[in-house]
């Protein structure tokens, strides 16, 4: 009796290990500078990160909020602290009511988590760590291969936007992000990766933009702080988004192209996450001496300008080159301060507002 053939995924995993083995120790040890957090963050509301009920799970939970019928909620950001050392390899968002009952995932527009003490890849602003939207679902990567390092005592900021299109009032809504992680002192994951983000709304401020009727496009260009390889790419569009792309603007080479998949009935269109590895290669190389462009194209058939109707965000996982040194964040940088105020929602309007003032999806 002959042995059954090994799954294709196993061959790919072994190939990645073979390609990465000479350098994974150096990649895992990329230095990250930690700087004192800016003053004023102590006033942020407290979120919690606790060890979950299941093995090797952490739960990031935001303070409870009210979500009346026909309203949108965007409360100020909260601050939380990791209780353990480890490597995150998966996450999913959940919503619960005041009685602990699971609420529809469609209430979540997005949730963002950032580290204000570390630099983003393409800009001198706070590094984005995690993000989840209505169409994201559960994100998981091979725990043996990939993980994003977190450290006990490391502080992160989290904000959320909820929208309730129903006629039901929801009370004591708690937004949680459940994180799968590998505890420290294990020989895996083999590759330590950095989340990254680039969008057409950079450098700072609101990522949504007003969408004119007909065909339109927006783009933004930037250069990475260090050289390395992009190994995972995902994206977020609003309704009527047709394509989103990543270009090497220096060579005019298209590096990645994404289109919304056909959604199930009643679900938003999602762009499939692309894993940029194969049996013979791993990742798409980027370098500081080049400029890179994110470009989004919309087709608005309504004949009207849609307030906040557009968005174009890409992000994923990045492996720096060996011996790369991640630049320190400068809390005195003007862009850093402006981005932090925007993320914290300093000076913004009330946390809960009627939905009629903007185009939601």
N, C-alpha and C positions, 0 to 999 in steps of 0.2 A: 504494500500500500504506500503510495507516494505521499509526501508531506504537502499540505495545502500551501499555496503561495502566500507570502507575507503581504500584508496590506500595502498599498502604494504610499500611505502616509508614513509607514515605518521606514520605507526606503528614503523618503524625503528627509525624515528626521535624522537618519544616519548620515545622509549626505551633508546636511547642515552641520552636524557635529564634526564631520571630517573636514569640512571647509573652515570651520571656526576654531578647531582645537588649538592650532598654533598661537592664536591670539586672544582666546577668551579670557585668560587671566588678566591681561592688560586691559581689555574692555571693561571687565567687571570692576577694575580698580580706578576708573576715571575719577580724578579728584573733582569734587564739587565744593565750592566755597560757600560757607554759611556766614551771613552777616546779621547783625542785630536787627530785629524787626522795627519798622518805623513806629514812632510814638503815636498814640491814639488807637492802636488796635486793641488795647485793653478794654476799650469801651464797647467792642463788638459783642453781640450776644453769643452765648456759649452753646456750641454743638457738642456732641459726644462721639468718641470712637471707642467702642467696647469690643471685647472678644465675643463672637457670636455663639449661638447655641450649637452650631455644627462645628466639626473639627476644621481648624485652619480657616476660619472665617472671622472677619472684622465687620462691624456695623457702624457706619457713619450716619448719625441721625441728627436732623436739624430741629430747631424749636418748633412746636406746634403752632399752626396759624388757622384762621378762619377763612373759608372759601365759599362765599354766598353764591347762589345761582346767578348765572350770567355775568360772572366777574372774572377778572384776572388778578393774580397776586404775585408780587415781586418784592418780598420783604428784604431788609438789609442783610448783608452777608454775615455769616457766623464764623467763629473761630473754633478749631478743635485741635487736639494733640494726639499723635499716634502713641499707643501704649506699649508697642513692641517693635523689635527689629525684624525685618523680613523683606520678601519680594512679592509684589502684587502681580498676579497673572490673569485675573478675571474680575468682573464686576457686573452688577445689575441694580437698577433703581426700583424701589417699591414705595407705595403710598398706603398709609393706614389712617383710619379715622380715630376718634377719641376712645372708641371701644376696642381698638386693635383689629378691626375688620379691614381686609384688603380692599382698596379702592381701585377704580379703573385706571389702567396705565395711561389712558388718553388724557387724563387731567394734567400730566406733566408735559410742559413745553420743552424745558431743558433744565439741567442741573450742571453746574460747573464747580470744579475744585482746583485751587491753585496754591502754590507755595510762594509766599511773598519774599522769601529769603533766597530764592534761586532764580536765575535768569532764563528767559525763554530763548529758544534756539535762534529765531530770526529777529528778535527785537530786545532792547534792554529793559523789558518789563517782567513782571512776575511770571514764573514758569507754570503753565497749565499742566495739571497732573492727571485729571480725569474729567470726562464730560459724558453726559447721557441725555438723550432726547426721546421724544415719543416713539420714534421709529427705530431707536437703537437696539432695544431688546438686551439680551444677555451677551456680553463680550467675554470670550475666554480664549486664551492662547496656551500652547503646550507648556505645562508647568515645568517640564524637564528642561526646556530650552530657553524660555524667555521670562523675565520678571523685571519689575520696576522697584528699585530699592526704596524702602522707607525706614526711618530710624525712630527709636523711642525718644519722645520729647519733641519730635519734629512737628511744627505747627502748620496747619493749612487753613485756608479760607474757603468757604463754600457758599454759593448763592443758588437760587432756584427761581424759576418762573412757572406758575401754574395757571391754567385757564379752564374755566368751568362753563361749558356751553349748555349745560343741562338746566332744568328747572328745579334741581335739588340743591339744598344748602348742605354743605359739608362742614362739620365742626371738629376742631382739634386735629387738623390734618398734619400728619408727621411724614416728612419725606426722608427716606433712608436710602443709602447706597451700601449694598452688601458686597464686601471685597473678599475675594479668594486670595490667599497668600501662602507662601512657603516660609516657615520660620527660619531664623538664622541658624548657622552652624550645620547646614546641610550642604552637600556638594553640588546641589542644583539650586536654581536654574543655571545653565552654563553661560548664558548671555545676559548681562545687565543692560537694559534698554532705557531710553529716555523718551517720554511722551513729547510730542511737538504739535504746534498749531500754526496755521497760516490762513488768513482770510481776507476777503476783499474789503472788509471794514477796517483793516489795520490802518494806522498804527494803534490808535486807542479809540475808545468810545463805543457807542452802540453798534452792534454788528448788523442790525436790520437796516434796510434802506427802503425808501419809497420806490415803488415799481411802476414805471410808466407803461402805457398801453403798447402793445405790439412787441417786437423783438428788441431786446436791449442786452448789454453786457457790461460787466465791471471787472476790474482786475487790480492787483496790487503786487509790487515787486520788492524783494528783500534778499539779503545775503545771510547765510548761516554763520554763527559765531565760530564754529569748529567744523572740520571736515569729517565725513563719515558716510554711513549708508542708511537710507530710508528703507525699512523692511516691511512696514505695514502702512497702508493709507485708507482712510475712511473719509466721509464727507457728510455735510448737512445742507440741504436746500429747503426752501419753502415751496409752496404750491406754484406751479407753472415754471419751475426750474427745469431746464432741459439737459444741460451738461455742465460739468465742472472739471477743470483740468489743472495739471501742474506742468509748467514748462521750465526748461533751462533757457532763460531769456538771453543769455550770452551766446549760446550756440543755436538758439531757435529749435531745440529738440523737445518734442512732446514726451514727457516722462510718465504721465499717468492721465487716464481719461475715465470719468465716471458718469453714469446715467442712472436715473431712478429706475428701479425694477418695477414691474407691474404689481401694484399692491393688491392684497386681498380686499374683498368688499368691506368698505367702512374703515379701512386702514390707510395711513399715510404712505406715500411712496418713499422707499428707502434706497439708499445707494449701497450696494454690497461692499463689505470690507475687502480690500485687496491685500493678499499676502504675497509679497514680492520675493519669493524664493522658489527654487526648483532644485532638480538633481545636480545641476551644474553651476549654479550661481546663487548668491544671496544678496538681495537689496539693490537699490539704485544709488549710486555714489553722488554726493553733493559736496561742494567745496566753497570756502569763503570768498575766493576770487571771482566766483560766478554770481550772477543775480538770477533769482528764481521767481516765476510769476504764477499766481493763482488766478484763474480766469473762470467766470461763471456767465452762462447765457440763459436768459429767460424769454419766454413767449407768453405775454399776458393778453388773453383773448377778450377780456371784459370791456375794453374800450375806455377804461377809467384808470386814473392813478390810484394805486393801492397803497395806503399808508402802511409803512413798515412791512410791505409785502414781499421783500426780497432779502435773501441772506445767502452767503456763499462761504462756507468754512470747510477747510480740510485739516486733517490731523492724523496722527498715527504714532509709530514707534521708530526710534532712531538709534543707531549704534555708532558712537564716536570712533574715530580712528584710534589705534593704539598710541599711547603716550599723549593723547589729547588732554588739554587742561580746560575745563569748563570755566568761562569767565565769571568773575564775581559780579553780583548785583550791586548797583550803585543807588542807594536809597535817595540820593540827592538829585538824581537824573529827572529832568522835567517830564519825560514820557513815563517813567516809572511812577512818579507821583500822580500824574493824571490818570493813568491806567488803574492804579490802586483805588483812587477816589471813585472812579466809575464802577469798579467791581464791588466796592463796599456800598455803592448807591448813596454816597454822601450828597446831600442837597437835592435828591430826587423827590418826586411827588409821593403821595400816599401809597402804601404797600398794596392796597386792594382798590381796584378801580373797575368801572363797568367796561365790558368788552367792546362796546359799540364804537369806540374811538379808533380801533385799529383792525386791520385785516388779519384774522387768525386762521390757522389751518389745522 
